[in-house]
Amino acid sequence: MSARSRYALYALLLAVLPVQAAERIRHVVLVDGGKQAGEQVVERGADGWTTVRFTYKDNGRGPEISERYRLAADGGFAEYHATGKTTFGSEVKDDFIRTGNEAQWTSTSETGRAPVQGPAFYSPINGSLMPLSIALPALRSGKPVSLLPGGTMLGTVVDRHSVSAKNGSRSVELMKLTGLGLSPSFFWITEGKAPQVFALIIPGYMAFIEQGYEAEVAAMTAKQQTAESKVLLEFAEKSLKPLPGLTVIRNVRVFDSATAVLGKASDVYVLRGRITAVLPAGAPSAGAENSVDGNGRVLLPGLFDMHGHIGPWDGPLNLANGVTTSRDMGNDNATLQGMLDQQAGGKLLLPNVVPTGFLEGESPYSARNGFVIKDLAGAKQAIDWYAQHGYPQLKIYNSFPKEILKDTVAYAHLRGLRVSGHIPVFLRAEDAVNAGYDEIQHINQLMLNFLVKPETDTRTLERFYLPAEKVADLDMDSKPVRDFIALLVKNKVAVDPTLATFDFIRQRDGETSKPYAAISSHMPLEMQRGLRAGSMKIPDEATFKRYDRSYEKMVAFVGQMYRAGVPLVAGTDALAGFTVHSELELYVQAGLTPAQALQVATLNGARFSRLEHSHGQIKPGFVADMVLVDGDPTANIADLRKVALVFTQGGVLNPSRVFGMMGIKPFVDNVPEVKQTAKPEAAAGSGGKAGAHYDGLRHVH
């Protein structure tokens, strides 16, 4: 699963064109530099109804959607109907009807009605972005466009491009859209009075473009990235405030991640992004230029998300939630290298990124995030590339050839890389451990060890449905389970369970995903709706109860492994930043103390990223990645969401300000001030103003 929220990604992939005359328009979905993975066909009949057929398959899964709609005289929806299934198999059934000045809608997760004044721009949850397409004329005006059930979107044209195909040339415009998610979306539209969506491009991942213009993707991507980079740079400049000179953070209780103990009140000193001293609170200060009164708050080492798939807008979300380091577990290599170059040049706000090399085998189910190989020679070439580019770890994926697994792992170790991943198809987790794995990703990959048969194809959705169906009956105290845990301990294999992500196996339509229940009300409406949309096919109450029992046993299994001595790392593979807090809550549910869970997200993160000598602790000489938190997360892990300030990259970030810019209701009201104190020469008459201060970024422009 991608770190991009699944509902937002699918919505982008399912954008539909409003057809103004009887015609047939075909779009193609391209992945892996041009390989077709799906298509969309739009047809309008003489009866005024438009039909849409959309299919998309990548990594062994994808949605299948059929839609019918007709427009009212004012250009909005008169009726809209969608059927089909989502990527993970849940039902799509969405109906909207407007009668006069009243609209009503029903889907698998919500029902509502509302009065309508003007065009009805309805936003289906699991269908397409019809309001986006239908609303293009209104969006071109630059005025906010109201949505049903609620919210607004705003479009701005930021660039233009001339495209050519066999049937001629045309001009298209790049539009920036805000209001549908936590970050702006960029899409290409045709010019004229009746604009249509021409293309949607997610750089490094996929392109959705009108058939015949596939050769234009590279040029359009470059222009889109330039436009987005300008927006990202402006956002970064408003988010992270440099702290020149010596800074003291006074009266804080420092969490010692090495002992999992909360210390007494202390003062912590930082200079040029490094911790220089940790002293008892109230110790004499020698010329600090900046000071923060922690007022008894808890100061934690920066958190690690050990399972991200970094995108350019994940940085602010991670940092505002106290995640100062993210391990990227599979990305398009060129895209990730480009983001790291931008970060190094001060043009992109990201946490510290630990890259992991993605290695997959060739098959119809291949995920194409990194190198896709056919033999050992190809695997070695890929490993050489990763080693030369400074990757400390390799991730092996589902279609990797089992015949060369052991030799591949040995070569990666020879080149100094740790090895982790999914379990290649037709193997079990214990086979991967015996082949030399250092780490295993995902709780389902562990559970499949006890469930698969020689013929089980775990490249399909079976890798989700089989654990959901069978773990409920698994005896966790049986000899096979105990022997497997002992094997993990003996081989010192770490586990990245991503429990919060796998809650989706029991989520039903209309119910808020449990890991996000605490934050849902803080999110924009469209995101709240997405958090209430199920993913798995759960046809009845008996199935739900079985899947629920399976998930609860998976959570308990993580605690069982931890108590036996299996090291854990806190990964998410989901919504950036926020999901780390939910993951740690699940560890506490599994039996860890809150302090032990925090230790997993700090000390273990540093250790298994090979950063233990510079990160993960608050001690002199270490990088000053630190999180100031209201409340006491060592007593109540949920307090971890109350991030007041984040110190990182030689500066300070105010999460409340960042959340406000992204349409998120802040979690902390009283943000501590960062005061600038007079330098000695200023006090001697150099013109400096003693006592000047800025209030935690609230006035940065």
N, C-alpha and C positions, 0 to 999 in steps of 0.2 A: 504494500500500500504506500502511497505517496504522502509526504508531509503536507502537501496541499490538501485542504479540506475536501473530501470527496464530492460533496454536493456542489461546491464552487467549480471544481474541475469539470464535472460532467455537464454543468450548465454551459460552460464555455464551449465544450465539444459539441453541444446540441443546438447551437444557434441556427435559427431558421429564417429563410427569406420570405418577405411578403411579396407575393407575385401579383402584379397589377393587371396582367392580361393572360389569356389562355396560353400556357407555355409549359415547358418542362426544363427545369434547371438542375444540373447535377454538380454537386461538390464532392471532393475526395478528401479523405483524411490520410495524411502522410506522416510516417515515422521513420526513424533510422536513416535520415538523409534522403528520403524520397520513396521509401517503400509504402505502398498503399495498404492501410489497415482498416479502412471503412469507407462508407459513402453515405451521402444524403441526396435523395431525389425528391424534388418538390414539383407537384403538378396541380394545376388549377383547371377544374372542369367548367363546362358551359353553365352548370347550375349555380356557380358562384362559390362552390366549396373548394378549398385548397387541401390537398393531402400531402403528408410528409412521411417518408420512410427513411429512418436513420439506423444504421448498424455500424458497430465499431468493435474490433477485437484486437487486444494487445496483451501480451503476457498471460494468455489463456483465459481472458475474461473481457467483458465489455457489455454495453447496453444494447437493447433492441427496442426501438420506439416507433410507434405508428401514431400519427396525429391527423386530425381533421378540424378545420376551422372555417368560419366565414366571418367577414367583416361587416360592421354596421356602416351606415352612410357617412359617419364622422371619422371613419378610419380606425376606430377601436374594435375590439372583439364584440361580435354579437353572440357567437358560440365558439367554444373550444373544447375538444375531446382528445384525450391521449390514452393509449393502452400500450402494454408491453412489459418489459422487465428491466431492472437496473443491472449494473455491473455484477453485483453479487447475487442476483436472482430474485429480489423482492418484486412484488407486483407494481406495475404502473397503471393507475386508473385515476384520471383527473378530468373533471367535467366543470365547465363554466358556461352560464347562460345569462344573458342580459335581457330583461323584459322592461321596456320603457326606461325609467330612471332608477331601476333597481337591478343589482347584480347578485348572483348567488353562485357558490362554488363548493365542490366536494371532491376530496382526494382521499387517498388511503390514510392520510395523517391529519387532515383538518377539514372542517366544514364552516362556511360563513356566508354572510350576506351583507351588503352595504349599499347605500344610495350612490348614484352615479351622476356626476355633472361633467359633461364633456366626454371625450373618448375613454373607453374602458381598457386600460392597459393592465391586464391580468398577468401575474407572474406565477406560472406553475412550478411546483417543487421538483418533480422528477421528469418533467418534459423538457421543453426547449426554452430558450430565452425569447419567446414570442414578443413580449413587451418591448424588448430591445429593438427587434426588427420593425415591429409595427410602429414604434414610437420614434423612428429615425427622423421623420420630418420635424417633429416637435423638438427633438434633441438638437437638430441643426440650428434651431433658433437661439440656442444658448440659455434657454430658460429651464428651470427645474421641471421635471415631468413626474406627476404623481402616479403611484402604483397601487394596485390592489393585490393583497389585502391592506398594504400600507407601505410607507416609505417613499422616497423620491430618488430620482437619478438625474445626473447632470452630464451633458456631453460637450466636449470642446474639441474642435478640429485643430490638430497640432502639426500636421505635415501633409504633403501630397506626393503622388508618385504616378508615373505613366507606365502602364503595363501593356504588353504585346502578346498576341497569340495568332494562330492561323487565320482566325476570323476578324482580325483587326486590332487596333489599339484603342485604349480608353484610359481615362484618368480616374484614380481612386484617392480617397482621403483617409488619413489616419485619425481616428477619433479616440480621445481619452474619456473614459466613462467612470464616474464616481457614483457611489450610492448603493451598489449591489453587493459589496464585500468590504473587507478591511483595507483593501488597497485598490488603486485605480486599475481598470482593465483597458487594454488597447485592442482595437479592432479596425479593420479596413472596410470602408463603405464606398459605394459608387456615387458619383456626382449626379446632380440634377434635382428636379422637383420631387422625384420618387426614389430616393436613395434606397439601396439594398445592401445587406451585408455581403461583402465580397470575400473576405478572408479573416480568420482568427489564427494567430500564430502564438504558440508558447515556445519561445526560443529554447533550443536544446531538447525539446520533447516532441512536439507535433505541429503540423500545419493543417488547417482546414481552409481549402481554397477552391474557387470555382474551377471546374475541370477545363483544361486547356492552358491554364496559366501557371502550371506547376513550376516552370523554369524561373518564375519571378520571386519565388519564396526567399532566396538568399538576399536579394537586394532589398526586399520589403522588411526582412528580419533586421538587417543592418540599420535601416532608417528607424524602425520601431525601437530598437535597443538604444539608439542615440536619444530619441525623445524620452524614453523612460529613464535613462541615466540622468537627464536634467532634473526630472521630478525627484528621483532618489537622492541626488546630491542636495537639493534644497531641503528635503526632509531630514537628511543627516545633519545638516548645519543647524537646524532648529532643535535637534534632539540631544546631541552630545556636546556639553560645554567643557572646553579645556580647563585644566586646573594648573596654571603655571606656578612654579615655586613649591614650597613645602606646604602640605595640607595636614591638619590634625582633625581626626574624627573623635570627639570627646565623649566620655561617659557611655560606652557601649559594652554590652556583654558579648564577648567573642566566643564563637563556637569553635572548639578545638576538634577538628575532624579526625585527628589521629587517635584521640581517646573517646570521641563522641560525648564530650562533656562541655557544658556551658560554663564559661569562666566568670570571674568577678568583673566588676566595672573596670574598664580599661580605656586608655587613649591610644589610638592607632595613627601612626605618622606615615605619610606617603609622599614620595618625591619622584617625579618623572615616571610615574606608572609603576613604581616599586615600593614595597613596604620597607621602611627604614627602621621602625621601632614599634614595639607594643609595650606600653608602660602602664603602671597603675593609674587609675583615673585621678586627675588633679595634679599629676607630676608637672614640674616647671617646664614651660615650653620655651624653646630657643628660636624665636623668629619665624614662626609659621605665618605664611601669607594668607592662607585660607583656613577656615575652621567651620566645623559642623557640630552642633550640639546633638548628640545621639539621644539624650534624655532617657537613658536606660534601655533603649531599643537593642535588639539582637543584631549582631554583625556576623554574617555567614561568609565563608568562601563562595566565590561565584559557582553557580550550579553547572553541571554538565548534562547536556542531552546527548546520549550516546547512540541515538538512532534518528538522524535527520536526513532530509533530502533537500539541501539548501536551495532556496530561491531568493531573488533579490529583495523581496519584501519580508522575508523571515527574520532578518536582522533586528529591526525595531521590536517585533513581537518577542523574540528571544530575550533581548537585552532588558526590555521593560519588565519581564517576568523573572529577572535575575539569572537567566541562562547566559553566561559569559563565554562558554565554550560549547560548540556543537560538532559532533563527529558526523560527517557526511557519509552515509552508507550506500551511496550509489547515485551517480549523476552523469549526465553527458560530460565527457572529459573536457572537451573544449569549452563548454559553458562554465563549468566549475573553475577552470583555470582563468577564464576571463573575469569571473567575479572576484577571484583572489587577487588578480592584477588590479582591478578597480579598488578593492579594499586597501591594497598596499599603497596605492596612489592617493588615498584619502577621498575617493569619489563614491564609496559605497559603505554604508553602515552595516557591518556584520559582526557577530561574535567571533572569537577565535575559532577558526575552522580546522578540524583534524580530518584530512581527506582519506577516504577508504577506496581502494581500487576495486571496481566492479568487474567480475569475470563470469561470463555466461557461455553455455554451449549452444550450438546451432540446432534449432528445431522450430516447428510451427508455433511453439509456445514461448519462444525466447523473449525475454525482456532485454531491451537494447540500450541500457543506460551507460555501458562502458564498452569493453571489448567482448565480442562474440567470437569464440574460437571453435575449431574442429578437431584439433589434435594437440599433442604435448608441445610441439614446436611453437604453435601459435600461443599456447598458454605461457610459455617461457618468454616469448617476445613481449607479451602484455605485461608480465611481471617485471621485466627489465624496464619497460617504460614507466611503470608506477614507482619502482625503486629510484630511478633517475630523477623523477619529479618529486621525490621526498615523501611519498605515501608510506606511513608506518604500518598499514594493514591492508589485507586483501579480503574481499567478500565474494564468496562463490555462490552461484544461484541455481535455480531449479533444474535447468536443462543441461547442466555441466556433465560431460561424459564421465560416468562412474569408473571406467577402465583406467583413466589417467589421474584420478583424484589423488591417490597417495603420492605419486611422483610430482604432481603439481604442488601439493602442500610442502613437500620436501624442498623443492626448488625455491618456493617463496620464503621458507625459513632460511635457506642458504643466502638469499638476498636480504635477509634481515627483516622481513615482513611477518607480522602476526597474521593468522588465517582464521577467518570466521565465515558465517554465512547461513543460508538455508541448507537443507539436506538434499543433495541431488536425487532426482527421480530414480525410483527402484532401489534406493538404499534406505537405511534407518539411521537414526541419530548416532547409535552406538558404532555404526560403520564409519561415520565421519570422525568420531572421537578416535577410533583406532587408526584412522588415516592421518591423524595429527592435528585436527582442528584445535585452536586455542579458545574458541568462543562460538556459541550458537545463538542465532537470532530467532526470536519469536516463540511464544509458549506453544503454539500449535505444532511447530516443528519438533518440539520435544515430545508432545503427546502422541504424535504420529508414530514414534518409535514403538509404541505398544499396539498400534492399530492397523498398520499397513500390511498388506499381503504382497507377495512378489510382483503381482500384476497391477497394484494400485498406482494410478497415474496422478502423482501429487502436483503436476503442472496445471491441473484443472482446478475447478472450484471444490473438488473433493478434499483438498487440503484444509478447507474451512468447514465443510459440512460433516466430514468424518469425525473430527474432534467434537464438534457441537453435538452430534448424535450419540457418540460412543463413550466419551469420557465420564458421563454420568454414572456408568456402570463399572468404571475401572476401580479396582481395589488398590488404593494408594499405599497400602501396607503389604502388598504382595511381594514375593521374591523378585520377579522381574523388575518391578519399580525400584526396590531397594538396591538391587544389583546395578541398575543403571545409574542411580545417584552415586553409588560408591565408585563407579567407573569415572564419572565426572570429577569427583573429588580426587581420585588417584592421579588423574591426568591434568589436574589443575585447570579444568575447562571453565571459563566464565560463561554466564548466561545473560542475555539481553532479552527479557521476556516480553516487553511491550504490552503489558497487560491492559492498559487503558485503551489501546487501539482495538484489542480483541473483544472488548465489551460489545462490539457491534453484532456479535453472533447471537445475542439475546435481546437486542433492541427491537421493539415493535413500533410500527407506524403510530404516530400520535403521542409517543412518550419520549421525553427528553433523554438523550443519551446520558447515562448516569455519571460518567467521568466529567461531563460538562454541565451538570445540573447547577453547580455552585456559581458558574459564570454566565449562564445563558441569559439571565435578565440584564446583564451588562452589555450584551452584544447587539448590533443592529438587527432589525426585524428579520431581514432576509436570512441572516445567519441563524437566528433563533428558529426559524421555520426549518432550516436544514438540519438542525440538531434534533428535530422531532421526526425526521424521516428515517425509517428503518432501511436496512440493506439486505439482510438475509430473508429468504422465503420462510416465513413462520406461519403456517396455514391455520393452526388451531391452538387452543390453550394447552393441550397435552404436549405439543411440540415445544411451545415456549417453556414450560416447566422443565422439560428435559434439557433444553439448551441452557437454561438458567442454572440447573444443577451442574451441568458440565463446566460452565464458566466458573462457578464458585469453587469447584474442585481444582481448576487450573490455578486460581488465586492461592488456594491452600497449598498446592504443590510447590509454588515459589517459596513459601515459608518453610516447607519441608526441606527443600534443597538448601536454603540459607542456613538452617540449623545444623545441617549435616556438614557444612563447610564449603558449599559451592559458592564462589564469589558472584555477586550480582552487579550489573551496571544498569543505570536508569536510562532507558531509551524510550522513544515515543512513536516515531513513524506516523505522526499525526500533526494536528494543529500546533504550530510552533509556539514555544514558551509555555502556554497554559497547560499543556498536556503533561509536562514534567511534574507539576504539582499533583495532578490526578494520579499519575503513576506512583508517586511516593505514598499517597493515601492508600493505594491498593497494597503496597508493601506492608504498611501498618496493619491493614486488614488481614494480611497473611501471617502476622505475628511478630514483625519487627517492631521495635520501639521507634517513636518518631526520631530520636537521635540516631539510631542505626540507619534509618531510611535516609536521613540527611548525610550520613557518612557515605552511603552508597552513591549519592548524587554529587559528592565533592571529592573525597579522597579516592574512592574507587574509580571515579571518572578520570582523575589525573593519572592514576596508576596504570589503567588499561589504555590510556592514550599516550603513554610514555612521556607524560608531563609531570611526573611526581616530584621532580626536583625544582619546579618553578610554579606549579599551580596546585590548587586543591586544599591549601592551608593558609591561614593568616599568621605569617611569621616573617621576621626580617629577611630580606633578600628575595622574597617571592613576589611574583607579579601581583599587583594590587587590583585583582578582580574580586570585588566584595559587594555584598548585598545587605542593605540596612532594612530591617523588617519590623513592622509593628507587631506587638504580641510576642508570643514565645512558641515558635514551631517545634522546639524540642519537647514541649508538653502537648501541643495541639498542632499537628502537622498542617491543618487547614490554614493556620496563620501565615503559612508560606506565601499565600496569595497577596498578603498585605505588604507589598514591596514599596518602601518609601523612597529610597534612592539606590542607584546602582553606580558603583565606582569601577571604571574599566577604561582601558586604552588611554590612560593619563587624563581622564576627564570624569565628569559626573553626568548621569542621565536621570531625569525626573520621569518616572513611569506614568504619572497622572497626566503630564503634558503629552507624552507620546500617545497614550490611549485616547485622549481627547482629539488628537489630530486624525485618529483612525476610526472615529465614531464609536468608541468603547467608553462606557461609563467607568470612571476611575474607581479603584478599590481603596485608596487612601485619601483622606480629606486634608489632613494637616501635614504638608510636606515640609521637612526641615529646611531651614535656610542655610545656604552656603555663604558665609560672611568673609569678606576680604578685610584683613587687618592691615594696619599701617606698617610699612617697612621702616626699619630704623632710620634710614636716610630721609624718608618722608617726614618723620616726626621731627627731624632736625631742621626742617625748613625748606625742603625741596619742592613743596607745592602739593604733596599727596594729601588725600583726605582720609584721615583716620576714621574708622567705623563704617566706611562705604561697604555695601554688600549687594549681592543679588540673591533672589529668593528661589533657589532650586530650579532655575530655568524658566520660571513663569513669565519672564519678560525678555526672553531671547527671541530675536526676530531674524 
